[in-house]
Each structure stands twice: as structure tokens, then as C-alpha cells.
Amino acid sequence: MRVTVSRFIVPFLLVALSTSFFFLVKAQNVSEPVLDISGNAVRKGANYLIVPAGRGSSGGLDVSSIRNTTNPLVVSQNTQNSSGTYLQFSPVNPKENTIRVSTDLNIKYTSMIISDSSTVWRINTELIPQRHLVTVGGVEGNPGRETLSNWFRIDKYEDAYKLVYCPGVCETCRPFCGDIGILVEGSKRVLFVGSNQPLKVKFEYINSDDPWVTINPSSNPSIANKLSILPFVKVVMCIIVICHLIKVA
């Protein structure tokens, strides 16, 4: 009778174990959320300011013209103590509402209108030869080869974040990748890809009257550690039970 029972229990536990492993791996593959300066997750569709966080940082991000060209306008950093222009982030997955680390996204200005251009960020290689400048005039959404220049990422950098261009929206493409930093062009400080000194940034949420409340476990180290350990403990317990049943059988 003992052998018969184990024949039914062991396969069931093996299925449960494999399912636990599946969800554990899936959970670990989800990138952690990008946090604003208040410790809340950055959200799609909300307005933010990109705040330079490095030593001796200048003002926020805006647009400007260089080399007597107004189309396209380049994304630039204000030299004065200005907060910059509001932006929104849109992740590559349209069903995702949280902006996550190292995940493809679009960036667009939301508090300005440009008559002959969109306000979506993109990479431009024509304004300055052999330089990958960040400009406006991009296209939002439609991930693929045709929109390769419109996708950016946010990565952790020291105690803050950095902006990165290394799109993963085309499996067969081999784009130029690099951190985004500051290139001095005349009197302008413009954003470009390939800097050895990334622009260190943080994100300030500016819609203070929004009632949406985000509970983010990763902002609390003790909760985050417990959440990462619990699935592993369950898997180990299943292995112990299975080994015991096989030994008894």
C-alpha cells in the first residue's frame, strides 16, 4: 500500500516542483522598477523631470538648436539652474504600466509642442558626423528595425541611474550601443551616445495631486529579500519531501 501511494504522490510532487521552478525563474526575469526620488515606481503615462544627479550638475533637460539647424532639435541640458521640461516614458510592452530597469522604452516631452516635429526622443547621426546625438522627431511604439533609433533604456548607475541606448527590439539588428552623456557643442550641452562619463540622473514625479499610490517592495530591502527567498524555500522543501518518499518506497 505504501508503494502504491508513493507512485501517485511522487509524480504529483514532481509536477508541483517543476511548476514552482517555472514561476521562480519567471519572477527573477522581471526587471526591478525604476524608482523616482520619492522611492516610488516610475509609471507609464505620468509626467517626470529628469534631474541630473552628478557632482557639479547643471540644469534639467530641454531642447536646443545647434549649427544653425532647427530641424531636428537636439536634447540638451540647461546650463542654468532650470528644472527642464516634463517627460513621459512608454515601455516596449504596451500592457506594462511600470518602467523597469534595462527595458526598452520611448521617451517624449509632454509640456512642449514643436510645429514640424514630434517630441519623441531618437538618435541622429547626421547633425554631427560620427556622433550619435539624441534629438526629437522620433516615433512612439511599433518596435522593430524601422524604429530602432527611438528606443532607450534606464540602467542603475552608482546611487542613481543613467540613460542608455542599446535597443533590443530587433533580434537580427546590431545597433551601436553606449551610455548617454554630455557633448559640449559651442555653448550648448547636448546629449549623445558613447560617453565614458554617463549623465547621472534621477526622476522627479511632478503630478503631486495624482491619487495613485504605489507600494514597491524593492524600496524596502527587508521585504524585497523575503520575497526573493520564499520561492526558493518552497522549492527546497518540495525536494526534501520527494526524496523522503522515494526512500520510503
N, C-alpha and C positions, 0 to 999 in steps of 0.2 A: 504493500500500500504506500510505503514511504517513497519507493522508486517511482510509482505512478504519479504521485502528487508532484514530485520534483520535475517530472517530464513536462508537466503543464506549467509549473511556476517558472522554471528556468527560461523557456522561450519568451514568456511574458516579460520577465525582468530584462532580458536582453533587448527586447524592443523598447522598453522604457528607458534603458540605458542609452541606446543609440539616439532616441528622441531627445534625451537630456543633452547629449553631446551636440546635437544639431542646433538646438536653441542656444546653447552656451557659445558655440562658435559664431552663430549669427549675431548674438548680442555683442561679442567682442569686436566684430567687424564694423559696428556702427560707431562712427567717429564722435568724439565728445563735442558738445555745443561750444560755440564761441560765446564768450561772456562779455557783457558791457561793463562799464566802470562801476556799476552798482552790484555786479555779481549775478545778473540775470541773463538768461539765454537771449542772444540776438535773434530776432524773428523776421521772417519774410513779410514785406509789406509795411513794416514800421520804419519811421524816419530816424536816422542816426547822423551824428557828426563823427568823422574820422579825426581823432585827436592825436597829433604827433606826441610821442612819449619819451623820445630820447633826450639826452643831455643837450642843452642849448637849442631845443626845438623852436622852430618859428611858428607861424600861424597854421590855420586849418587848410583844407584843400578846396580849390576853386578851379576856374579855367582861365586861360590867357592865350594870347596870340604870340607867335614867335616868327622871326624872319619875314615880317611884313605879310604874313599869311593868317587869314581869319577862318579858313576852312581847310582842315578841321582845327578847332581849338584844342589846345593841349591841357591835360590835367596838371595843375601846378599847385605849389604850396605858397601861401601868402607869406611875404617877408615880415609883415607887421603882425601884431598880436590880434589876429582876426580869427573867429571861430570857424570860418569856412561855410560851405554850402551843404544843405541836407542831402542825404543819400538813402537809397534803399538797396537791399540785397535780395536776389532771387536765386534759390538753389536750382541745380540742374534737374532735380526730381520735383515736378510740379506739385506732388502730393505732400512734400516735406515743408513744414512750416518753421522749422528751426534751422538756423545757419550753423553748419558744423565745420570743424577744423579739417583742413586738407580736402575739401569737397568743392567741385566746380560750381561757380556761381557767376551771375551777372551783377554788375554794379551800375547804378544810374543815379544821376542827380534828380531831385524831385522839387526843388524850390527855384528852378530856373527854366526858362523857355528859350530855345535857340531857333530862330526862324528857319534856317536852312539845314538843320542837323538834329539828330536825336541827342539825348543826354546820356546815352548808354556808353560805358567805357569800352574801348577797344585798343588794340595795338596797331601802331602806324610805323611803317619803315620807310616812308617816302619823304617826310619833312627833313630829316637829317640822315644822310646815307650811313648805313651800317649801325644805326641806332634804332632800338625798338622803343619808341615813345608811347606813352599812354595818352590817348586822345578821347574825345567824344565822337559820336557818329556811328556807334555800333548798333547791333540788333539784339533784342532780348529774346531768349528762348531758342528753339529749333537747334538743339545740339547736334553737331556733325562737322564734317570737313569744311562746309561753306561758312560756318560761324566760328571757326577755330580761334580767331583773333579776339573774340568777345568774352572769353571765359577766364576767370581769375580764381585764386584760392586765398584763404586766410590760414596761415600757419602760426603755431606758437613760436615766440622768439623772446628769449630771456624771461622777463617778468611781464611781458605783454604779447603783442602779435606783430606779424609782418605780412605784407601783401606779396603774392607770388603769381607769376604767370607760368603755368605748366599744364595746359588743358589736357584732360583725359577723355574728351567727348568724341574722339575719333581713334579707333583701335589701330588703324593702319597708318596714321599720321605720325610724324616725328617732329613735333614743333620745337622751336627754340625755347628753352626753359631758363628761368632765373628769378632772383629776388628783385623786388621793385624798390628803387632808391631814388635819390635826387641827382639830377644833372643840372648844372648851372649853365644857362644859355643866355648870355648877356646879363640883364638884370633879373631874369626870371629863374625860378627854381622849379624845374619840370620833372615829372615822374617818368622813369624809364626802366627797362628790364635789363638785368645783368649787372647790377651793382654789387660790389664787395661789401658795402655798408647798407644793409636794408633799412628802409624807413620804418622805424619802430612806432607802432600805433596802438591806440586803444579806441573804444567805441562808446560814444555818449548817446544815450536814448533821449530824445527831445520831446516826445509826446507824453508829458507828465500826467495828463488828465485821462490817459487810457486805463480802463479798469482791469485789463488783462493782467493777471498775476501768474508768474512763472515760478514753479518750485523746481529747482535744479539741484539734483543730488551731488553733482560734481563740484558744486561750490562749497560743499561741506565734506571735507576729507573723510570723516568718520563714517558718514552714510555711504559715500562712494566706495570705500574699502569693503564695507559689509555687503553691498550689492554685488561686488565682483567676486567675493569669497563664497557666498551662499550657493550659487550653482555648482561650484567645484566641490563643495562639501557633499551635496546631494549625489553627485556622480560617484564620489569615493564610497559613500555608504552603499550605493547600489552594487558596486564591485564587491564589497565585503560580503553582502548578503548572498550574491550569486556564488562566490567561492565557497561559502559555508554550505549552501545547498548541494553543490556538486560534490563536496567532500562527504556529506551525509549520505548522498545517493550511492 
